[in-house]
Amino acid sequence: MPQTVQTAAGARTKASWLTERRRSSLTAYLFISPFFILFAIFGLYPILFTFYLSFFKWDALGPMEFVGMENFQFVTEDPLFWTSFMNTLLIGVLGTVPQLMLALLIAVFLNSSITKFKKTFRVLYFMPNITSIVAVTLVFSAIFGNNGMANWFLGLFGGDPVAWNSGWWGVKIAIATMVMWRWTGYNTIIYLSGLQSIPTDIYEAARIDGANRFQQLTQITLPLLQPFIVFTVLMSTIGSLQLFTEPYVFLGQTGTGSLREEGITMVNYLYSEAFGNSFFGTAAATAVILLLFTVIFSMFNMWASRRMGGDTDGGAV
């Protein structure tokens, strides 16, 4: 009898703990657990291991040797790293600023009431974004070859041929053109969704007050599009800092190698240190520095967007 009473009491305690609300919560957590498990294995663990590895010297075969901050010192004192940093910034500016301006103009054009076949144009502008990066780079490698279409087009206007695959500015312009061609349609769709979210009553009231199209663009469209502009600028900045495939394939296809100073980016430098020189410690340190630069540029973008939006108190509530 005492044992039966104890068993019944334990069952009542378990039943009282596993209430209907807790059972529902456990079921919900069970359904979403695969994402967090996969993220912990393939996302969180590599990030934490990269931070850990940045303080060690390791060639992926032998034992790891703790070296402290030597990897960071080596990277920051390497002239090639700072060359890759400047290349990343220049290619980012050349590929991002014209891209966003062109995307906004195309979005305004597609949102216009006089434009026909809007759905067809949306598909055509978005197609480059879903095209293989390697395939795009191979095509542009032919376009920017010594006897490619780019130099042929310059020759029509009496211009001299440009060494797109070896010149200091030629490589950067060619890679920036690939980036701009691939991502303009993506940002166009984002801007177009923002334009369609603006009530038409605002434009009608502005026209009644005598505002022309330029005034409507500067006083209504751009201020209301600011959240979308901030998003595209932020994502484009992060994407430009992570640029890898375009310069790697472009320079490799032209026979100059992917580590020429004209086109090497920070991710190319990281890849070379890890898989070219087997210096995984310095590669991890480069990844940490790249993360720091990404955070800094992202914070600067957010600060600049608040300033342009009239928030001068630094976002304080």
C-alpha positions in Angstrom: 0.0 0.0 0.0 2.7 2.6 0.8 4.3 1.9 -2.5 1.0 2.3 -4.4 0.3 5.5 -2.7 3.9 6.8 -3.5 3.4 5.8 -7.2 0.1 7.6 -7.4 1.5 10.7 -5.8 4.4 10.7 -8.3 2.0 10.3 -11.2 -0.1 13.2 -9.9 3.1 15.4 -9.5 4.1 14.6 -13.1 0.6 15.3 -14.4 0.5 18.6 -12.5 3.9 19.6 -13.9 3.1 18.7 -17.6 0.2 21.0 -18.0 -1.5 21.6 -21.3 0.4 24.9 -21.8 3.7 23.3 -21.1 2.9 20.5 -23.5 2.1 22.9 -26.2 5.3 24.8 -25.6 7.4 21.6 -25.7 5.7 20.6 -29.0 6.4 24.0 -30.5 10.1 23.9 -29.4 10.3 20.4 -30.8 9.1 21.5 -34.2 11.6 24.4 -34.4 14.5 22.6 -32.9 15.9 21.3 -36.2 16.8 24.8 -37.3 18.6 25.6 -34.1 20.4 22.3 -34.1 21.6 22.8 -37.6 22.5 26.4 -37.0 24.5 25.4 -33.9 26.4 22.8 -35.9 27.0 24.6 -39.2 26.7 28.3 -38.1 27.5 28.9 -34.4 30.2 26.4 -34.0 32.3 27.6 -37.0 32.0 31.2 -35.8 33.2 30.3 -32.3 35.9 28.0 -33.6 37.2 30.8 -35.9 37.6 33.1 -32.9 39.4 30.3 -31.1 41.6 29.4 -34.0 42.7 33.1 -34.6 44.9 32.7 -31.5 46.7 29.6 -32.7 49.1 28.5 -35.4 47.7 25.6 -37.3 48.2 24.0 -40.7 45.1 21.7 -40.4 47.4 18.6 -40.1 49.8 19.1 -37.1 49.0 20.1 -33.5 47.7 23.6 -32.8 50.2 26.0 -31.2 49.0 29.0 -29.2 50.6 32.2 -30.5 48.3 34.8 -28.9 48.0 38.0 -31.0 50.7 37.1 -33.5 48.2 36.2 -36.2 46.5 39.6 -35.9 49.9 41.3 -35.9 51.0 39.4 -39.0 47.8 40.3 -40.9 47.8 44.0 -40.0 51.5 44.3 -41.0 51.1 42.5 -44.3 50.9 45.1 -47.2 48.9 42.7 -49.3 46.1 42.6 -46.7 45.8 46.4 -46.8 45.9 46.3 -50.6 43.0 43.8 -50.5 41.2 46.1 -48.1 41.5 49.1 -50.4 40.5 47.0 -53.4 37.4 45.8 -51.5 36.4 49.4 -50.7 37.0 50.6 -54.3 35.1 47.8 -55.9 32.4 48.1 -53.4 31.9 51.8 -54.1 32.1 51.4 -57.9 29.7 48.5 -57.9 27.2 49.7 -55.2 26.6 53.4 -55.7 25.7 53.3 -59.4 23.8 50.1 -58.8 21.5 51.5 -56.2 20.9 54.7 -58.2 20.1 52.7 -61.3 17.9 50.3 -59.3 15.9 53.3 -58.0 15.4 54.8 -61.4 14.3 51.5 -62.9 11.9 51.0 -60.0 10.4 54.4 -60.6 10.0 53.5 -64.2 8.3 50.2 -63.5 6.0 51.9 -61.0 4.9 54.5 -63.5 1.4 54.2 -64.8 2.5 54.7 -68.4 4.8 51.6 -68.4 3.5 48.5 -70.1 4.4 44.8 -69.6 5.5 45.5 -66.0 5.6 41.8 -65.0 7.8 40.9 -68.0 10.2 43.7 -67.1 10.3 42.6 -63.4 11.3 39.0 -64.4 13.9 40.3 -66.9 15.5 42.6 -64.3 15.6 39.9 -61.6 17.0 37.1 -63.9 20.7 38.1 -63.4 20.3 37.6 -59.6 19.4 33.9 -60.0 22.0 33.2 -62.7 25.1 31.3 -61.6 27.9 33.6 -60.5 30.5 31.5 -62.2 28.6 31.5 -65.5 28.2 35.3 -65.2 31.9 35.8 -64.5 32.9 33.6 -67.5 30.7 35.6 -69.8 32.1 38.9 -68.5 35.6 37.5 -68.8 35.1 37.2 -72.5 33.5 40.7 -72.7 36.4 42.3 -70.9 39.1 40.3 -72.6 41.9 42.0 -74.6 39.8 41.5 -77.8 36.5 41.5 -76.1 33.3 43.5 -76.7 34.3 46.2 -74.2 37.4 47.2 -76.1 35.5 46.9 -79.4 32.9 49.3 -78.1 35.6 51.8 -77.0 37.1 51.5 -80.4 33.9 52.7 -82.0 34.4 56.1 -80.3 38.1 56.2 -81.0 39.2 55.1 -77.5 42.3 53.1 -76.8 42.0 49.4 -75.6 41.9 49.0 -71.8 43.7 46.2 -70.0 40.6 45.0 -68.2 42.3 41.9 -66.8 45.6 43.4 -65.6 45.2 47.2 -65.3 44.9 48.6 -61.8 41.5 50.3 -62.6 40.5 48.0 -65.4 40.2 45.0 -63.1 38.2 46.9 -60.5 35.8 48.4 -63.1 35.3 45.0 -64.7 34.5 43.3 -61.4 32.3 46.2 -60.3 30.3 45.9 -63.5 29.7 42.2 -62.8 28.4 43.0 -59.3 26.3 45.9 -60.6 24.7 43.8 -63.4 23.9 40.9 -61.0 22.4 42.9 -58.1 20.6 45.8 -59.8 17.5 43.8 -60.4 17.4 42.5 -56.9 17.4 46.0 -55.4 15.0 47.2 -58.1 12.4 44.7 -56.8 12.9 45.9 -53.2 12.5 49.6 -54.2 9.5 48.7 -56.3 7.8 47.1 -53.3 8.5 50.2 -51.3 7.1 52.4 -54.0 3.9 50.4 -54.2 3.5 50.7 -50.4 3.2 54.5 -50.7 -0.5 55.6 -50.7 -1.5 57.3 -54.0 -3.5 59.9 -52.0 -0.2 61.6 -51.0 0.8 62.1 -54.7 -2.7 63.3 -55.6 -2.6 65.9 -52.8 0.8 67.0 -53.9 -0.3 67.5 -57.5 -3.3 69.5 -56.3 -0.8 71.7 -54.4 1.2 72.2 -57.6 4.1 69.9 -56.9 5.9 68.7 -60.1 7.4 65.2 -60.6 10.8 66.2 -59.3 9.4 67.7 -56.2 7.2 64.6 -55.6 10.3 62.5 -56.0 12.5 64.5 -53.5 9.8 65.4 -51.0 7.6 62.3 -51.0 9.2 59.3 -52.6 12.7 59.4 -51.3 11.7 60.2 -47.6 9.1 57.4 -47.6 11.5 55.0 -49.2 14.2 55.6 -46.6 13.7 52.3 -44.7 14.1 50.4 -48.0 17.2 52.5 -49.0 18.8 51.9 -45.7 18.2 48.1 -46.1 19.7 48.0 -49.6 22.7 50.1 -48.7 23.3 48.0 -45.6 23.0 44.7 -47.5 25.1 46.0 -50.4 27.8 47.1 -48.0 28.0 43.7 -46.3 27.9 42.0 -49.7 30.8 44.1 -51.1 32.9 43.2 -48.1 32.3 39.5 -48.7 33.1 39.7 -52.4 35.0 36.5 -53.5 33.7 34.6 -56.6 33.8 37.4 -59.2 37.5 38.4 -58.7 38.6 34.8 -58.1 37.0 33.4 -61.3 37.6 36.5 -63.4 41.4 36.7 -62.7 41.7 33.0 -62.8 40.1 32.7 -66.3 42.3 35.5 -67.7 45.4 33.6 -66.6 46.6 36.2 -64.1 45.8 34.2 -61.0 43.5 35.2 -58.2 46.0 37.0 -56.0 47.1 39.8 -58.3 47.1 43.0 -56.4 44.9 44.7 -58.9 41.8 42.6 -57.9 42.4 40.7 -54.7 39.7 41.3 -52.0 39.8 40.6 -48.3 38.0 37.3 -48.7 40.4 36.3 -51.5 43.3 37.1 -49.1 41.6 35.0 -46.4 41.1 32.1 -48.8 44.7 32.2 -50.0 46.1 32.2 -46.4 43.9 29.2 -45.5 44.0 27.0 -48.6 47.0 28.4 -50.5 49.5 28.8 -47.7 47.9 26.5 -45.1 48.0 29.3 -42.5 44.6 28.7 -40.9 45.4 30.8 -37.9 46.1 33.9 -39.9 43.1 33.2 -42.1 40.9 33.0 -38.9 42.4 36.3 -37.8 41.6 37.8 -41.1 38.0 36.6 -40.8 37.7 38.2 -37.3 39.1 41.5 -38.7 36.7 41.3 -41.6 33.8 40.8 -39.1 35.0 43.9 -37.2 35.1 46.0 -40.5 31.6 44.7 -41.3 30.2 45.8 -37.9 31.9 49.2 -38.2 30.6 49.9 -41.7 27.1 48.7 -40.7 27.0 51.0 -37.7 28.2 53.9 -39.9 25.4 53.2 -42.4 22.8 53.2 -39.6 24.2 56.4 -38.2 24.3 58.1 -41.6 20.7 57.0 -42.3 19.5 58.5 -39.0 21.3 61.7 -39.8 19.7 62.0 -43.2 16.4 61.2 -41.7 16.6 64.1 -39.3 17.3 62.0 -36.2 20.1 64.1 -34.7 19.9 62.7 -31.1 21.7 59.5 -32.1 18.5 57.4 -31.9 17.9 57.9 -28.2 14.4 57.4 -27.0 
